[in-house]
Amino acid sequence: MFTDADVEALRGARELEDLGILSPERQAALVRTWGRSFARLADWQSSLLATVAVESGADPDETVAALAAEVVPRVEALQSYVWRRHLVSAGGRRLASADPGRPSAPLSVVFVDIVGYTSRSRTLGEDELVSWLEGFEDTTTALVVERGGRIIKNIGDEVLFVADDPRAAVDVALELCRRGASEDDDFPEVRAGVAHGETVRRLGDVYGETVNIAARLTSVARAGSVLVDRGAYEALTGRDGDGEHEDDDAAELTFRRLRRVSVKGYSRLAAWAVRQR
């Protein structure tokens, strides 16, 4: 089941070890990350090819083989192009930080969750459900990127993104909630949780207490609302929770502190509901 290409892949991995780029531990993590990412990508691409083959009415096996010969080289070139663009962008952000080698950094972490996903998904056919979710992902991605944020991952009916600027993070969350509340917009009703603080970055994902708090806030947020934690509140207002000072950047926002938020792992989580003034 192995070929000369597998030997070359192993040789390339060994060369990266010799250059000091990969340690055995990092190599194992890299293989897992690549495996998950490319397995999903390959599954989607093969499904697309199979669908085209069936719709053509010709022999599926022959059609898929012919399509693969024409399509795979072009897809491979585009994937390399996209990867290089992301590598330049990520490298620029990393080098611009105060400590490029540090695995953690202050970030605003946001979860946006579709309200009533389970009941709505039962009323939709397969194609309708896919189209609905893709519309949600497309709109969210466009807004996040426009405000300088980065999508970390989509988790079914939920999206996780981060931003260096807490105001940008909150603005995106508020806009998504506004669109979801509009009867004239097909965007689904959503809720969001925002937390700001030290966040561990690893293999394209984010970890740590800031991520946990953002997820917990989302789970208790009402439909169409945005909740922020103490870190985001202080970064947005310049207040420690009891002060009176409010900076100009947050003047367009109003905050209402919730009396008590009790969620898994946090019996008294400080939280504020934020709205446009």
Backbone hydrogen bonds, N-H to C=O, Kabsch-Sander energy under -0.5 kcal/mol:
donor,donor_aa,acceptor,acceptor_aa,energy
6,D,3,T,-0.6
7,V,3,T,-1.4
8,E,4,D,-2.2
9,A,5,A,-2.0
10,L,6,D,-2.3
11,R,7,V,-2.3
12,G,8,E,-2.5
13,A,9,A,-2.2
14,R,10,L,-2.4
15,E,11,R,-2.2
16,L,12,G,-1.7
17,E,13,A,-1.7
18,D,14,R,-2.5
19,L,15,E,-1.7
20,G,17,E,-1.4
21,I,16,L,-2.1
22,L,16,L,-1.3
27,Q,23,S,-2.8
28,A,24,P,-1.9
29,A,25,E,-1.9
30,L,26,R,-2.6
31,V,27,Q,-2.5
32,R,28,A,-2.0
33,T,29,A,-2.4
34,W,30,L,-3.0
35,G,31,V,-2.7
36,R,32,R,-2.4
37,S,33,T,-2.4
38,F,34,W,-3.1
39,A,35,G,-1.9
40,R,36,R,-1.8
41,L,37,S,-2.0
42,A,38,F,-3.0
43,D,39,A,-2.2
44,W,40,R,-2.1
45,Q,41,L,-2.4
46,S,42,A,-2.8
47,S,43,D,-1.9
48,L,44,W,-2.0
49,L,45,Q,-2.3
50,A,46,S,-2.5
51,T,47,S,-2.2
52,V,48,L,-2.1
53,A,49,L,-2.3
54,V,50,A,-2.4
55,E,51,T,-2.3
56,S,52,V,-1.3
57,G,53,A,-0.6
57,G,54,V,-1.0
63,T,59,D,-2.7
64,V,60,P,-2.8
65,A,61,D,-2.1
66,A,62,E,-2.3
67,L,63,T,-2.9
68,A,64,V,-2.8
69,A,65,A,-1.9
70,E,66,A,-1.4
71,V,67,L,-3.5
72,V,68,A,-2.1
74,R,70,E,-0.5
75,V,71,V,-2.7
76,E,72,V,-3.0
77,A,73,P,-1.9
78,L,74,R,-2.2
79,Q,75,V,-2.8
80,S,76,E,-2.0
81,Y,77,A,-2.0
82,V,78,L,-2.8
83,W,79,Q,-2.5
84,R,80,S,-2.3
85,R,81,Y,-2.1
86,H,82,V,-2.3
87,L,83,W,-2.4
88,V,84,R,-2.4
89,S,85,R,-2.2
90,A,86,H,-3.1
91,G,87,L,-2.6
92,G,88,V,-2.2
93,R,89,S,-2.0
94,R,90,A,-2.4
95,L,91,G,-2.6
96,A,92,G,-1.5
97,S,93,R,-0.7
97,S,94,R,-1.0
102,R,99,D,-2.0
105,A,199,T,-1.8
107,L,197,G,-2.4
108,S,163,A,-2.9
109,V,107,L,-0.6
109,V,195,A,-3.3
110,V,161,F,-2.8
111,F,193,G,-2.0
112,V,159,V,-2.4
113,D,191,R,-2.7
114,I,157,D,-2.3
115,V,189,E,-3.1
117,Y,114,I,-0.7
120,R,116,G,-2.1
121,S,117,Y,-2.9
122,R,118,T,-1.1
123,T,119,S,-0.6
123,T,120,R,-1.2
124,L,121,S,-0.8
129,L,125,G,-2.8
130,V,126,E,-2.3
131,S,127,D,-2.4
132,W,128,E,-2.4
133,L,129,L,-2.5
134,E,130,V,-2.5
135,G,131,S,-2.1
136,F,132,W,-1.8
137,E,133,L,-2.6
138,D,134,E,-2.8
139,T,135,G,-2.3
140,T,136,F,-2.2
141,T,137,E,-2.7
142,A,138,D,-2.4
143,L,139,T,-2.1
144,V,140,T,-2.5
145,V,141,T,-2.7
146,E,142,A,-2.1
147,R,143,L,-1.4
148,G,145,V,-1.7
149,G,144,V,-2.9
150,R,162,V,-2.7
152,I,160,L,-2.7
153,K,160,L,-1.6
155,I,158,E,-3.7
156,G,154,N,-0.5
157,D,155,I,-0.6
158,E,155,I,-0.9
159,V,112,V,-2.3
160,L,153,K,-2.7
161,F,110,V,-2.4
162,V,150,R,-2.4
163,A,108,S,-1.9
169,A,165,D,-1.9
170,V,166,P,-2.4
171,D,167,R,-2.6
172,V,168,A,-2.1
173,A,169,A,-2.0
174,L,170,V,-2.8
175,E,171,D,-2.3
176,L,172,V,-2.4
177,C,173,A,-2.0
178,R,174,L,-2.4
179,R,175,E,-2.4
180,G,176,L,-2.1
181,A,177,C,-1.5
182,S,178,R,-0.8
182,S,179,R,-0.6
185,D,182,S,-1.1
191,R,113,D,-1.7
192,A,225,S,-2.2
193,G,111,F,-1.9
194,V,227,L,-2.8
195,A,109,V,-2.3
197,G,107,L,-2.2
199,T,105,A,-2.1
200,V,207,Y,-2.3
201,R,103,P,-3.0
202,R,205,D,-2.4
205,D,202,R,-2.1
207,Y,200,V,-2.5
210,T,198,E,-0.7
212,N,208,G,-2.0
213,I,209,E,-2.9
214,A,210,T,-2.0
215,A,211,V,-2.1
216,R,212,N,-2.3
217,L,213,I,-2.8
218,T,214,A,-1.9
219,S,215,A,-1.7
220,V,216,R,-0.9
220,V,217,L,-0.7
221,A,217,L,-1.0
224,G,190,V,-2.6
225,S,222,R,-2.0
226,V,274,V,-0.5
227,L,192,A,-2.1
228,V,272,W,-2.7
229,D,194,V,-1.7
230,R,270,A,-0.5
233,Y,229,D,-2.5
234,E,230,R,-2.8
235,A,231,G,-2.0
236,L,232,A,-2.1
237,T,233,Y,-2.2
238,G,234,E,-2.4
247,D,237,T,-1.0
250,A,247,D,-0.9
251,A,248,D,-1.4
253,L,250,A,-2.1
254,T,275,R,-2.6
256,R,273,A,-2.2
258,L,271,A,-2.6
262,S,260,R,-0.5
263,V,261,V,-0.6
263,V,266,Y,-2.8
266,Y,263,V,-2.3
269,L,261,V,-3.1
270,A,268,R,-0.5
272,W,228,V,-2.2
273,A,256,R,-2.9
274,V,226,V,-2.3
274,V,272,W,-0.5
275,R,254,T,-2.1
277,R,252,E,-4.0
